[in-house]
Amino acid sequence: MNASTLVTDTDASSTYSNYALGHTSHERNRLLRQATILHGWTAEFFRSAGITPGMRVLDVGSGMGDVSLLAAEFGAVHVTGVDYDATLVERARARVAEQGLNHRVDFVQSNIFTYTTEQRFDAVVGRYILPHVTDPVALLRHISGYVRPGGLIVLHEVDFGTPIDTWPHAPLWTSSYGLLAECFRQVGKCPDVGKRLTRIFLDAGLASPSLQGVVSVGGGSGSYLYDWLAETVRSLLPVIEKHSIASASDIQIDTLAERLEAEAITLGCQLIGPTQYGAWITTA
């Protein structure tokens, strides 16, 4: 299969347009903070899927390089990260250089649909990729062409499509969390892709995946959930206002994390964040 010809350049451009979270320095820093939250879950999915030392790994949508670095921690002999954002690629290269891993991890600036290589990898991995594309099935079908027979496809995906209500009900948390899904829907993306993974794999012509799920929960003083949600909303503010989902004056972003924490503590409620999914297959 020639993976580079499965989707036309026009389709590829459409797939990667309207990245809802933007390309600001704030968003790059948010990605770094988010990576520390997600690290343990991704590592568990890698262990369960069978990522082992000696593998050659392709990291799709590598961003700031955190998943590529995790694959290196797992003993990958070489990791290639591919991302279309040149600034993120440069930041990822700098991080790898700081850790002295240039000989094992490299990054390519490319749209994954136009990235070409003769190499077939032992594993193709990605985290939080499918919610950012207009056609998850096309992307998964495409990246399967980069895997050798008997290799792995391992994805860490997410479902933030429908807030799970707290007890007692926390109105500020619920309304703020609801902004995320509405923004993604407005730009034609799928915020609940995590719960659709089996169907996406099957529609891509692949086997039904093995699956794991983890629900992120928190509350009380100092929970990571307050800042995670507030800073994600901050990145989404241009989309929120463009589509008249809410106004900046209503959201009051600079105090949102503090107000989320105060609400949860006052009510004594347990907050429920996005569900994390690991999905993997061994290719035929």
C-alpha positions as CSV (number, residue, x, y, z in Angstrom):
1,M,0.0,0.0,0.0
2,N,1.3,3.5,-0.9
3,A,0.3,5.5,2.1
4,S,1.1,8.8,0.6
5,T,-1.6,8.4,-2.1
6,L,-4.6,7.4,-0.1
7,V,-5.8,10.9,0.3
8,T,-5.4,13.8,-2.1
9,D,-3.5,17.0,-1.1
10,T,-6.8,18.9,-1.1
11,D,-8.3,16.4,1.4
12,A,-5.2,16.5,3.5
13,S,-5.4,20.3,3.7
14,S,-9.1,20.1,4.7
15,T,-8.3,17.4,7.3
16,Y,-5.8,19.6,9.1
17,S,-7.5,22.9,8.9
18,N,-9.2,24.7,11.7
19,Y,-7.1,23.4,14.6
20,A,-9.4,24.6,17.3
21,L,-6.8,25.2,20.0
22,G,-4.7,27.6,17.9
23,H,-0.9,28.0,17.5
24,T,0.0,30.4,20.2
25,S,2.8,30.3,22.8
26,H,0.1,29.8,25.4
27,E,-1.1,26.7,23.6
28,R,2.4,25.3,23.3
29,N,2.9,25.7,27.0
30,R,-0.5,24.2,27.7
31,L,0.5,21.1,25.7
32,L,3.6,20.7,27.9
33,R,1.4,20.9,31.1
34,Q,-1.1,18.5,29.6
35,A,1.6,16.0,28.7
36,T,2.5,15.6,32.3
37,I,-1.1,14.7,33.1
38,L,-1.4,12.2,30.3
39,H,2.0,10.6,30.6
40,G,1.1,7.8,33.0
41,W,-2.0,6.8,31.1
42,T,-0.2,6.7,27.7
43,A,2.6,4.6,29.3
44,E,0.1,2.1,30.6
45,F,-1.5,1.9,27.1
46,F,1.9,1.3,25.6
47,R,2.7,-1.5,28.1
48,S,-0.6,-3.2,27.4
49,A,-0.2,-2.9,23.7
50,G,3.2,-4.4,23.7
51,I,5.6,-1.5,22.9
52,T,9.0,-3.1,23.6
53,P,12.7,-2.3,23.3
54,G,14.2,-2.4,19.9
55,M,11.2,-1.2,18.0
56,R,11.2,1.5,15.3
57,V,8.3,3.8,16.0
58,L,6.4,6.5,14.0
59,D,4.7,9.1,16.2
60,V,1.8,10.7,14.3
61,G,1.0,14.3,15.2
62,S,4.1,14.4,17.5
63,G,3.5,18.0,18.7
64,M,6.0,18.9,21.4
65,G,7.5,15.5,21.3
66,D,6.2,14.0,24.5
67,V,4.9,10.7,23.0
68,S,8.1,10.3,21.0
69,L,10.2,10.7,24.2
70,L,7.9,8.2,25.9
71,A,8.5,5.7,23.2
72,A,12.3,6.2,23.6
73,E,11.8,5.6,27.4
74,F,10.3,2.2,26.4
75,G,13.5,1.4,24.6
76,A,12.6,2.1,21.0
77,V,15.7,1.9,18.9
78,H,14.5,4.9,16.8
79,V,11.5,7.2,16.9
80,T,10.4,9.5,14.0
81,G,7.8,12.1,15.0
82,V,5.8,13.8,12.2
83,D,3.9,17.1,12.8
84,Y,2.7,19.8,10.4
85,D,3.4,22.7,12.8
86,A,7.0,23.9,12.1
87,T,7.2,25.7,15.5
88,L,6.2,22.5,17.4
89,V,8.7,20.5,15.4
90,E,11.5,22.9,16.3
91,R,10.6,22.9,20.0
92,A,10.5,19.1,20.0
93,R,14.0,18.9,18.3
94,A,15.3,21.3,21.0
95,R,13.9,19.1,23.8
96,V,15.4,16.0,22.3
97,A,18.8,17.7,21.9
98,E,18.7,18.8,25.6
99,Q,18.3,15.1,26.6
100,G,21.0,13.9,24.2
101,L,18.6,11.7,22.3
102,N,19.3,13.1,18.7
103,H,20.6,9.7,17.6
104,R,17.4,8.0,18.6
105,V,14.6,10.5,18.1
106,D,14.1,12.8,15.1
107,F,11.2,15.0,13.9
108,V,9.9,15.7,10.4
109,Q,7.7,18.8,9.6
110,S,5.0,17.4,7.3
111,N,1.3,16.9,6.9
112,I,1.0,13.2,7.7
113,F,-0.9,12.7,4.4
114,T,2.0,14.0,2.3
115,Y,4.8,12.5,4.4
116,T,6.7,9.9,2.4
117,T,9.1,7.2,3.5
118,E,10.1,3.8,2.2
119,Q,10.5,2.5,5.8
120,R,7.8,0.4,7.5
121,F,7.7,0.8,11.2
122,D,7.3,-1.8,14.0
123,A,4.7,0.5,15.6
124,V,2.7,3.7,14.7
125,V,1.5,5.6,17.7
126,G,-0.4,8.8,18.4
127,R,-2.1,10.7,21.2
128,Y,-5.1,13.0,20.9
129,I,-4.9,12.9,17.1
130,L,-8.4,11.9,15.9
131,P,-10.4,14.7,17.5
132,H,-8.4,17.2,15.4
133,V,-9.1,15.7,12.0
134,T,-12.3,15.9,9.9
135,D,-12.2,12.3,8.9
136,P,-10.7,10.0,11.6
137,V,-11.4,6.9,9.4
138,A,-9.3,8.3,6.5
139,L,-6.4,9.2,8.9
140,L,-6.4,5.7,10.5
141,R,-6.6,4.0,7.2
142,H,-3.7,6.1,6.0
143,I,-1.3,5.6,8.9
144,S,-1.9,1.9,8.7
145,G,0.2,2.0,5.5
146,Y,3.3,2.9,7.5
147,V,3.2,-0.3,9.7
148,R,5.0,-3.5,8.7
149,P,3.0,-6.7,8.7
150,G,2.7,-7.9,12.3
151,G,3.4,-4.4,13.7
152,L,1.3,-2.3,16.1
153,I,-1.0,0.7,15.8
154,V,-1.5,2.2,19.2
155,L,-3.6,5.3,19.9
156,H,-4.4,7.2,23.1
157,E,-7.6,9.1,22.4
158,V,-10.2,11.0,24.4
159,D,-13.9,11.6,24.9
160,F,-14.9,15.0,26.1
161,G,-18.2,15.1,24.1
162,T,-20.7,14.8,27.0
163,P,-19.8,16.1,30.5
164,I,-20.6,13.6,33.1
165,D,-22.6,15.4,35.8
166,T,-21.1,15.8,39.2
167,W,-22.7,15.2,42.5
168,P,-23.7,17.6,43.8
169,H,-24.2,19.4,40.5
170,A,-21.4,22.0,39.8
171,P,-22.9,24.4,37.3
172,L,-19.7,26.4,36.5
173,W,-17.7,23.2,35.9
174,T,-20.4,21.7,33.7
175,S,-20.9,24.8,31.6
176,S,-17.2,25.4,31.2
177,Y,-16.5,21.8,30.3
178,G,-19.4,21.9,27.8
179,L,-17.6,24.7,25.9
180,L,-14.9,22.2,24.7
181,A,-17.2,19.9,22.9
182,E,-19.2,22.8,21.3
183,C,-16.1,24.4,19.9
184,F,-14.9,21.1,18.3
185,R,-18.4,20.5,16.8
186,Q,-18.4,24.0,15.4
187,V,-15.2,23.4,13.5
188,G,-16.3,20.0,12.2
189,K,-14.4,17.8,14.6
190,C,-15.5,14.9,16.8
191,P,-15.1,15.5,20.6
192,D,-16.3,12.0,21.5
193,V,-14.0,10.1,19.2
194,G,-12.8,8.0,22.1
195,K,-16.1,6.1,22.3
196,R,-16.1,5.5,18.6
197,L,-12.8,3.8,18.3
198,T,-14.0,0.3,17.5
199,R,-16.2,1.5,14.6
200,I,-13.4,3.8,13.3
201,F,-10.9,0.9,13.2
202,L,-13.4,-1.4,11.5
203,D,-14.4,1.3,9.0
204,A,-10.7,1.8,8.2
205,G,-10.5,-1.8,7.1
206,L,-8.7,-2.9,10.3
207,A,-9.3,-5.4,13.0
208,S,-11.4,-4.5,16.1
209,P,-9.0,-3.1,18.6
210,S,-8.1,-4.0,22.1
211,L,-9.3,-1.3,24.4
212,Q,-8.6,0.2,27.8
213,G,-10.4,3.2,29.4
214,V,-9.6,5.5,32.3
215,V,-11.8,8.2,33.7
216,S,-10.0,11.3,35.0
217,V,-11.5,12.5,38.4
218,G,-10.6,15.1,40.9
219,G,-11.8,17.7,43.3
220,G,-10.9,19.4,46.5
221,S,-7.9,21.7,46.9
222,G,-5.2,21.7,44.2
223,S,-6.8,19.3,41.7
224,Y,-5.1,19.3,38.3
225,L,-8.5,19.5,36.7
226,Y,-9.2,23.2,37.4
227,D,-6.2,24.5,35.5
228,W,-6.4,21.9,32.8
229,L,-9.9,22.9,31.9
230,A,-9.4,26.6,32.3
231,E,-6.3,26.8,30.2
232,T,-7.9,24.7,27.5
233,V,-10.8,27.1,27.4
234,R,-8.3,29.9,27.2
235,S,-6.8,28.4,24.0
236,L,-10.4,28.0,22.6
237,L,-11.5,31.6,23.3
238,P,-11.1,32.7,19.6
239,V,-13.4,29.9,18.5
240,I,-15.8,30.5,21.3
241,E,-16.2,34.1,20.3
242,K,-16.1,33.6,16.6
243,H,-19.1,31.1,16.8
244,S,-20.9,33.1,19.5
245,I,-20.8,30.2,21.9
246,A,-20.1,32.5,24.8
247,S,-18.5,35.9,25.5
248,A,-15.1,36.5,27.0
249,S,-16.8,38.7,29.6
250,D,-19.1,35.8,30.6
251,I,-16.2,33.3,30.9
252,Q,-13.8,35.6,32.8
253,I,-10.9,33.4,31.9
254,D,-8.3,34.9,34.2
255,T,-10.2,33.8,37.3
256,L,-11.8,30.6,35.9
257,A,-9.5,28.1,37.5
258,E,-9.9,29.7,40.9
259,R,-13.7,29.8,40.6
260,L,-13.8,26.2,39.5
261,E,-11.8,25.2,42.6
262,A,-13.9,27.4,44.9
263,E,-17.2,25.9,43.5
264,A,-16.0,22.3,43.9
265,I,-14.7,22.9,47.5
266,T,-17.9,24.7,48.5
267,L,-20.1,22.0,47.1
268,G,-17.9,19.1,48.2
269,C,-18.3,17.5,44.8
270,Q,-16.3,15.0,42.8
271,L,-15.4,16.3,39.4
272,I,-15.3,14.0,36.4
273,G,-13.1,14.9,33.5
274,P,-12.5,13.5,30.0
275,T,-12.4,9.7,29.5
276,Q,-9.0,8.4,28.2
277,Y,-9.0,5.5,25.8
278,G,-6.2,3.3,24.7
279,A,-6.8,1.3,21.5
280,W,-4.4,-1.0,19.6
281,I,-4.1,-3.7,17.1
282,T,-1.5,-6.0,15.6
283,T,-1.6,-5.5,11.8
284,A,-2.1,-8.5,9.5
